[in-house]
Amino acid sequence: MKPDRAFIAERAVAQHDAVLLRPAPDTAELIPALTRMSERLAKAVRGALAPLLGGVEPQVQAVAPTKTDFADFCFCIPPLAANSLMQIGSAPFMMTVEGVNVLRLVDRAFGGPGDAPASLPREFPLSAELMIARIEQSMATCLALALNGMCGPIRALRRDASLAQLQAMPDSAQVANLTLNVLEKGRPSWAISMAFPMDTLAQMFAPGAFASGSGNRAAKTPRSPARPTDAPFADMPINLTAVLVDMALPLDTIARLEVGQVLPVPIARNVPLVVGDKTYAHGSIGAIEDRVAIQISHLS
């Protein structure tokens, strides 16, 4: 039976981009692809770390990636570490830096020699959390550069010093372990380690998987030296102590102190202003309205 009316297509036939029709990369191709990308990543990280290291670019060496499971990747991570669950497009991966190295970076950012405390804290202080956030941002920028800007947004989802609390991925998950060794003359080497699930690599290196045009290319990281007056440290609260009285009394006098006893208190003309155990300035005591005030006379 013939139709009474001629058949007319309601819309144009779909035309698919040839890139979208290419087959997904074979599993055996993923580790070599990551190896090639890691060389570009190492070059980008050199410049990104320079502001954290006094403006001097370190050497960054990419260790050949290996395939393992997530439990094995986590085996050598110490109890205190900057563990960050990150995401590229919609695909997760994890980055970690040992806690002692984060604290060394914080000490250098505040003008110190880059020493870590003899006894590590159980949790990171606020200054270290800010440093970790800066490392996350730098690594996200460097990954975008290493992938030639053809990727989705790279961002940190959450972080935790405890791997158990982070719950990044199952222990049995197959991952590619990529380590970047950071080398500086006269200083201990340290590492940035990343675990990419194989599914994440398949999305990273699939043709056109994250493609969105050249406008998505990341800008280069500024290479000016970091200063405590710059973000993210500028808004961090620091305890400043004005030492009004610093007096010595014999042990015998202290042992015989009684309620109501009056001690003569000598207040120095120049009161030191102390942060931790270091004096930063001196000033003289005065008053503003109904409040005691210190006028800074000179900086140490």
Secondary structure, DSSP 4 states (H G I P E B T S, - for coil): ---SS----SSPPP---GGGGSPPPPHHHHHHHHHHHHHHHHHHHHHHHGGGGTTPPPEEEEEEEEEEEHHHHHTT--SSEEEEEEEETTEEEEEEEEHHHHHHHHHHHTTS-SPPPSS--SS--HHHHHHHHHHHHHHHHHHHHHTTT-S--EEEEEEES-HHHH--S-TT-EEEEEEEEEE-TTS--EEEEEEEEHHHHHHHSSTTSS---GGGPPPPPP-SPP-TTSTTTTT-----EE--------HHHHHT--TT--------SSEEEEETTEEEEEEEEEEETTEEEEEEEEE-
